Amino acid sequence: MKKLSAILGLMIFTLFSQNSFAKCEVTLTGNDQMQFDLKKIEVPGSCKKFKINLKHSGKLTKQVMGHNVVISKTEDMTEITQKAMAVGIKGDYVPKDSKVLAASKLVGGGEHTTLSVDIGKFKKGEKYTFFCSFPGHYALMKGDFLIK
């Protein structure tokens, strides 16, 4: 009976640890060459919140080479980036629009910020994109945001 109890306990611990300790965080780095170091962010389906730590590894200021991270449905990215220009740097180039599912503040060289993403806004199987909405950056600074 003791052996069965130990085996059952180990099985429960293994199941618990696989689901509860999913990595619900990633570090995304942008640089002065308008590049992110990741082209894809995969979010485990067990995460309720997901944290993106955005780091700017360059030296240029946010007025010249600012970076943020915005997440939307892939089909909405172009519309959001067009509206971002009108918002300007004071609004971190993020329009107040329901199509923006998550967005960080704008950071310059040597700065960092953290974005907490509510995964409840996303559906498995939908196509989402993360991108920098600073004017012109989205052409190079983007990738797939996937819910697994």
DRENPA-3360 file (N, C-alpha, C; in nm, 2 decimals, always signed):
BEGIN
1 = MKKLSAIL = +0.08/-0.12/+0.00/+0.00/+0.00/+0.00/+0.09/+0.13/+0.00 ~ +0.20/+0.12/+0.08/+0.29/+0.24/+0.08/+0.35/+0.26/-0.05 ~ +0.38/+0.16/-0.13/+0.45/+0.17/-0.26/+0.35/+0.23/-0.36 ~ +0.22/+0.18/-0.35/+0.12/+0.23/-0.44/+0.09/+0.38/-0.41 ~ +0.09/+0.42/-0.29/+0.08/+0.56/-0.25/+0.19/+0.65/-0.30 ~ +0.31/+0.60/-0.29/+0.43/+0.67/-0.34/+0.42/+0.69/-0.49 ~ +0.38/+0.58/-0.56/+0.37/+0.59/-0.71/+0.26/+0.69/-0.75 ~ +0.15/+0.68/-0.68/+0.04/+0.77/-0.71/+0.08/+0.91/-0.68;
9 = GLMIFTLF = +0.15/+0.94/-0.57/+0.19/+1.07/-0.54/+0.29/+1.12/-0.64 ~ +0.38/+1.04/-0.69/+0.48/+1.08/-0.79/+0.40/+1.11/-0.92 ~ +0.30/+1.03/-0.96/+0.23/+1.06/-1.08/+0.15/+1.19/-1.07 ~ +0.09/+1.22/-0.96/+0.02/+1.35/-0.94/+0.12/+1.46/-0.94 ~ +0.23/+1.45/-0.88/+0.33/+1.56/-0.88/+0.38/+1.58/-1.02 ~ +0.40/+1.48/-1.10/+0.45/+1.49/-1.24/+0.34/+1.57/-1.32 ~ +0.22/+1.53/-1.31/+0.11/+1.59/-1.38/+0.10/+1.74/-1.34 ~ +0.10/+1.76/-1.21/+0.09/+1.90/-1.16/+0.21/+1.99/-1.21;
17 = SQNSFAKC = +0.33/+1.93/-1.20/+0.44/+2.01/-1.24/+0.45/+2.04/-1.39 ~ +0.40/+1.95/-1.47/+0.40/+1.98/-1.62/+0.30/+2.09/-1.65 ~ +0.19/+2.10/-1.58/+0.09/+2.20/-1.62/+0.11/+2.33/-1.54 ~ +0.16/+2.33/-1.42/+0.17/+2.45/-1.34/+0.30/+2.52/-1.36 ~ +0.40/+2.46/-1.41/+0.53/+2.52/-1.42/+0.56/+2.55/-1.57 ~ +0.46/+2.57/-1.65/+0.48/+2.61/-1.79/+0.55/+2.74/-1.80 ~ +0.64/+2.76/-1.89/+0.71/+2.89/-1.90/+0.62/+2.99/-1.96 ~ +0.57/+3.08/-1.88/+0.48/+3.19/-1.92/+0.55/+3.32/-1.93;
25 = EVTLTGND = +0.66/+3.32/-1.98/+0.75/+3.44/-1.99/+0.85/+3.43/-2.10 ~ +0.88/+3.54/-2.16/+0.99/+3.54/-2.26/+1.06/+3.68/-2.26 ~ +1.18/+3.68/-2.30/+1.25/+3.80/-2.32/+1.27/+3.83/-2.47 ~ +1.23/+3.95/-2.51/+1.24/+3.99/-2.65/+1.33/+4.11/-2.65 ~ +1.43/+4.10/-2.74/+1.53/+4.21/-2.75/+1.52/+4.28/-2.89 ~ +1.52/+4.41/-2.88/+1.53/+4.49/-3.01/+1.66/+4.56/-3.01 ~ +1.71/+4.60/-3.13/+1.84/+4.67/-3.14/+1.83/+4.79/-3.23 ~ +1.94/+4.86/-3.25/+1.95/+4.98/-3.33/+1.94/+4.95/-3.48;
33 = QMQFDLKK = +1.94/+4.82/-3.52/+1.93/+4.78/-3.66/+1.79/+4.74/-3.69 ~ +1.69/+4.78/-3.61/+1.55/+4.75/-3.63/+1.52/+4.60/-3.64 ~ +1.57/+4.53/-3.54/+1.55/+4.38/-3.54/+1.51/+4.33/-3.41 ~ +1.42/+4.24/-3.40/+1.39/+4.16/-3.28/+1.47/+4.04/-3.29 ~ +1.51/+3.98/-3.17/+1.59/+3.86/-3.17/+1.50/+3.73/-3.19 ~ +1.37/+3.75/-3.18/+1.27/+3.64/-3.20/+1.18/+3.66/-3.32 ~ +1.15/+3.56/-3.39/+1.05/+3.57/-3.50/+0.92/+3.50/-3.46 ~ +0.92/+3.43/-3.35/+0.80/+3.36/-3.30/+0.80/+3.35/-3.15;
41 = IEVPGSCK = +0.68/+3.38/-3.09/+0.66/+3.36/-2.95/+0.55/+3.26/-2.93 ~ +0.58/+3.15/-2.87/+0.49/+3.04/-2.84/+0.44/+3.05/-2.70 ~ +0.31/+3.06/-2.67/+0.26/+3.06/-2.54/+0.19/+2.93/-2.50 ~ +0.24/+2.87/-2.40/+0.17/+2.74/-2.36/+0.02/+2.76/-2.32 ~ -0.06/+2.67/-2.37/-0.20/+2.69/-2.34/-0.24/+2.69/-2.20 ~ -0.16/+2.65/-2.11/-0.19/+2.65/-1.97/-0.17/+2.79/-1.90 ~ -0.10/+2.88/-1.97/-0.08/+3.02/-1.92/-0.20/+3.10/-1.92 ~ -0.23/+3.17/-1.81/-0.35/+3.26/-1.80/-0.29/+3.40/-1.83;
49 = KFKINLKH = -0.17/+3.43/-1.79/-0.10/+3.55/-1.82/+0.03/+3.52/-1.88 ~ +0.08/+3.60/-1.96/+0.21/+3.58/-2.03/+0.29/+3.71/-2.02 ~ +0.41/+3.70/-1.98/+0.50/+3.82/-1.96/+0.60/+3.83/-2.07 ~ +0.60/+3.95/-2.13/+0.71/+3.97/-2.23/+0.80/+4.08/-2.18 ~ +0.92/+4.04/-2.16/+1.02/+4.14/-2.11/+1.09/+4.20/-2.23 ~ +1.06/+4.32/-2.26/+1.12/+4.39/-2.38/+1.25/+4.46/-2.34 ~ +1.36/+4.43/-2.41/+1.49/+4.50/-2.38/+1.53/+4.56/-2.51 ~ +1.58/+4.69/-2.50/+1.64/+4.75/-2.62/+1.79/+4.75/-2.59;
57 = SGKLTKQV = +1.86/+4.67/-2.67/+2.01/+4.65/-2.66/+2.09/+4.76/-2.73 ~ +2.02/+4.85/-2.80/+2.10/+4.96/-2.87/+2.13/+5.08/-2.78 ~ +2.18/+5.18/-2.85/+2.22/+5.30/-2.78/+2.14/+5.43/-2.81 ~ +2.06/+5.42/-2.92/+1.99/+5.53/-2.97/+1.86/+5.56/-2.88 ~ +1.82/+5.68/-2.87/+1.71/+5.72/-2.79/+1.58/+5.67/-2.85 ~ +1.47/+5.68/-2.76/+1.34/+5.63/-2.82/+1.29/+5.73/-2.92 ~ +1.33/+5.86/-2.92/+1.29/+5.95/-3.02/+1.34/+5.92/-3.16 ~ +1.46/+5.85/-3.16/+1.52/+5.82/-3.29/+1.50/+5.67/-3.33;
65 = MGHNVVIS = +1.51/+5.58/-3.23/+1.50/+5.43/-3.25/+1.42/+5.36/-3.14 ~ +1.31/+5.42/-3.11/+1.23/+5.36/-3.00/+1.16/+5.22/-3.05 ~ +1.15/+5.14/-2.95/+1.08/+5.01/-2.97/+0.97/+4.98/-2.87 ~ +0.87/+4.92/-2.91/+0.76/+4.87/-2.83/+0.73/+4.73/-2.88 ~ +0.63/+4.67/-2.81/+0.58/+4.54/-2.87/+0.43/+4.55/-2.86 ~ +0.36/+4.53/-2.97/+0.22/+4.54/-2.98/+0.17/+4.40/-3.04 ~ +0.06/+4.35/-2.99/+0.01/+4.22/-3.04/-0.13/+4.25/-3.09 ~ -0.16/+4.19/-3.20/-0.30/+4.20/-3.26/-0.32/+4.08/-3.35;
73 = KTEDMTEI = -0.44/+4.07/-3.40/-0.46/+3.97/-3.50/-0.38/+4.01/-3.62 ~ -0.32/+3.91/-3.69/-0.24/+3.94/-3.80/-0.30/+4.03/-3.90 ~ -0.43/+4.01/-3.93/-0.50/+4.09/-4.03/-0.52/+4.24/-3.99 ~ -0.50/+4.27/-3.86/-0.52/+4.41/-3.81/-0.40/+4.49/-3.80 ~ -0.28/+4.42/-3.82/-0.15/+4.49/-3.80/-0.14/+4.62/-3.88 ~ -0.17/+4.61/-4.01/-0.15/+4.73/-4.10/-0.23/+4.85/-4.06 ~ -0.36/+4.82/-4.02/-0.44/+4.93/-3.98/-0.39/+4.99/-3.85 ~ -0.34/+4.91/-3.76/-0.29/+4.96/-3.63/-0.17/+5.05/-3.66;
81 = TQKAMAVG = -0.08/+5.00/-3.74/+0.05/+5.08/-3.77/+0.02/+5.21/-3.84 ~ -0.09/+5.22/-3.92/-0.12/+5.34/-3.99/-0.18/+5.44/-3.88 ~ -0.26/+5.39/-3.79/-0.31/+5.48/-3.68/-0.21/+5.52/-3.58 ~ -0.10/+5.44/-3.57/+0.00/+5.47/-3.47/+0.08/+5.60/-3.50 ~ +0.09/+5.63/-3.63/+0.17/+5.75/-3.66/+0.10/+5.88/-3.61 ~ -0.04/+5.88/-3.61/-0.11/+5.99/-3.56/-0.11/+6.00/-3.41 ~ -0.09/+5.89/-3.34/-0.08/+5.90/-3.20/+0.06/+5.96/-3.15 ~ +0.16/+5.93/-3.22/+0.29/+5.98/-3.20/+0.36/+5.92/-3.08;
89 = IKGDYVPK = +0.48/+5.98/-3.05/+0.57/+5.93/-2.94/+0.51/+5.95/-2.81 ~ +0.43/+6.05/-2.79/+0.37/+6.08/-2.65/+0.27/+5.96/-2.62 ~ +0.21/+5.90/-2.72/+0.12/+5.79/-2.70/+0.19/+5.65/-2.72 ~ +0.32/+5.65/-2.72/+0.40/+5.53/-2.75/+0.37/+5.47/-2.88 ~ +0.32/+5.54/-2.98/+0.28/+5.49/-3.11/+0.18/+5.37/-3.10 ~ +0.09/+5.38/-3.00/-0.01/+5.28/-2.98/-0.15/+5.34/-2.98 ~ -0.22/+5.32/-3.09/-0.36/+5.38/-3.09/-0.45/+5.32/-2.99 ~ -0.54/+5.39/-2.94/-0.65/+5.34/-2.85/-0.75/+5.27/-2.94;
97 = DSKVLAAS = -0.74/+5.14/-2.96/-0.82/+5.07/-3.05/-0.84/+4.93/-3.00 ~ -0.96/+4.88/-3.00/-0.99/+4.74/-2.95/-0.91/+4.63/-3.03 ~ -0.86/+4.66/-3.14/-0.78/+4.56/-3.22/-0.64/+4.54/-3.16 ~ -0.60/+4.64/-3.08/-0.47/+4.62/-3.01/-0.50/+4.53/-2.89 ~ -0.45/+4.41/-2.89/-0.48/+4.32/-2.78/-0.39/+4.33/-2.67 ~ -0.27/+4.38/-2.69/-0.17/+4.41/-2.58/-0.06/+4.50/-2.64 ~ -0.01/+4.59/-2.56/+0.10/+4.68/-2.60/+0.18/+4.73/-2.48 ~ +0.31/+4.74/-2.51/+0.40/+4.79/-2.41/+0.43/+4.94/-2.43;
105 = KLVGGGEH = +0.50/+5.00/-2.34/+0.54/+5.14/-2.36/+0.66/+5.13/-2.45 ~ +0.70/+5.25/-2.50/+0.81/+5.26/-2.59/+0.94/+5.28/-2.51 ~ +1.04/+5.21/-2.55/+1.17/+5.22/-2.48/+1.28/+5.25/-2.58 ~ +1.39/+5.32/-2.53/+1.50/+5.36/-2.61/+1.62/+5.27/-2.57 ~ +1.73/+5.30/-2.63/+1.86/+5.22/-2.61/+1.89/+5.21/-2.46 ~ +1.92/+5.08/-2.42/+1.95/+5.05/-2.28/+1.84/+5.04/-2.19 ~ +1.72/+5.07/-2.23/+1.60/+5.06/-2.15/+1.52/+4.93/-2.16 ~ +1.43/+4.90/-2.07/+1.35/+4.78/-2.08/+1.22/+4.81/-2.02;
113 = TTLSVDIG = +1.12/+4.72/-2.05/+0.99/+4.73/-2.00/+0.93/+4.59/-2.00 ~ +0.82/+4.57/-1.92/+0.76/+4.44/-1.91/+0.61/+4.46/-1.95 ~ +0.56/+4.37/-2.04/+0.43/+4.37/-2.08/+0.36/+4.24/-2.03 ~ +0.25/+4.26/-1.95/+0.17/+4.14/-1.90/+0.06/+4.12/-2.00 ~ +0.05/+4.01/-2.06/-0.05/+3.98/-2.16/-0.16/+3.89/-2.11 ~ -0.29/+3.93/-2.11/-0.40/+3.85/-2.07/-0.43/+3.75/-2.18 ~ -0.40/+3.63/-2.16/-0.42/+3.52/-2.26/-0.57/+3.50/-2.29 ~ -0.65/+3.54/-2.20/-0.80/+3.52/-2.22/-0.85/+3.59/-2.34;
121 = KFKKGEKY = -0.77/+3.69/-2.40/-0.82/+3.77/-2.51/-0.78/+3.69/-2.64 ~ -0.71/+3.58/-2.63/-0.66/+3.51/-2.75/-0.73/+3.37/-2.77 ~ -0.74/+3.33/-2.89/-0.80/+3.19/-2.92/-0.70/+3.11/-2.99 ~ -0.69/+2.99/-2.94/-0.60/+2.89/-3.01/-0.64/+2.87/-3.15 ~ -0.55/+2.87/-3.24/-0.58/+2.86/-3.39/-0.59/+2.99/-3.46 ~ -0.61/+3.10/-3.40/-0.62/+3.23/-3.46/-0.47/+3.27/-3.50 ~ -0.46/+3.36/-3.60/-0.33/+3.41/-3.63/-0.31/+3.55/-3.57 ~ -0.20/+3.56/-3.49/-0.17/+3.68/-3.42/-0.02/+3.72/-3.45;
129 = TFFCSFPG = +0.01/+3.85/-3.45/+0.14/+3.90/-3.48/+0.18/+3.99/-3.37 ~ +0.31/+3.98/-3.33/+0.37/+4.08/-3.24/+0.46/+4.17/-3.33 ~ +0.46/+4.30/-3.30/+0.54/+4.39/-3.38/+0.57/+4.52/-3.31 ~ +0.67/+4.59/-3.36/+0.70/+4.73/-3.31/+0.62/+4.83/-3.39 ~ +0.55/+4.91/-3.33/+0.46/+5.01/-3.40/+0.53/+5.15/-3.42 ~ +0.66/+5.16/-3.39/+0.73/+5.28/-3.42/+0.73/+5.29/-3.57 ~ +0.70/+5.41/-3.63/+0.69/+5.43/-3.77/+0.80/+5.36/-3.86 ~ +0.76/+5.27/-3.94/+0.84/+5.20/-4.03/+0.91/+5.07/-3.98;
137 = HYALMKGD = +0.91/+5.06/-3.85/+0.97/+4.94/-3.79/+0.90/+4.81/-3.81 ~ +0.77/+4.81/-3.81/+0.69/+4.69/-3.83/+0.72/+4.61/-3.95 ~ +0.78/+4.67/-4.05/+0.82/+4.60/-4.17/+0.92/+4.49/-4.14 ~ +1.01/+4.51/-4.05/+1.12/+4.42/-4.01/+1.09/+4.36/-3.87 ~ +1.04/+4.44/-3.78/+1.03/+4.39/-3.64/+0.89/+4.33/-3.61 ~ +0.87/+4.21/-3.65/+0.75/+4.14/-3.63/+0.77/+3.99/-3.63 ~ +0.67/+3.92/-3.57/+0.68/+3.78/-3.57/+0.55/+3.72/-3.53 ~ +0.54/+3.59/-3.53/+0.41/+3.52/-3.50/+0.40/+3.50/-3.35;
145 = FLIK = +0.28/+3.53/-3.30/+0.24/+3.51/-3.16/+0.14/+3.39/-3.15 ~ +0.19/+3.28/-3.10/+0.11/+3.16/-3.11/+0.06/+3.11/-2.97 ~ -0.06/+3.07/-2.96/-0.12/+3.01/-2.84/-0.12/+2.86/-2.87 ~ -0.04/+2.78/-2.79/-0.03/+2.64/-2.81/-0.13/+2.56/-2.73;
% end
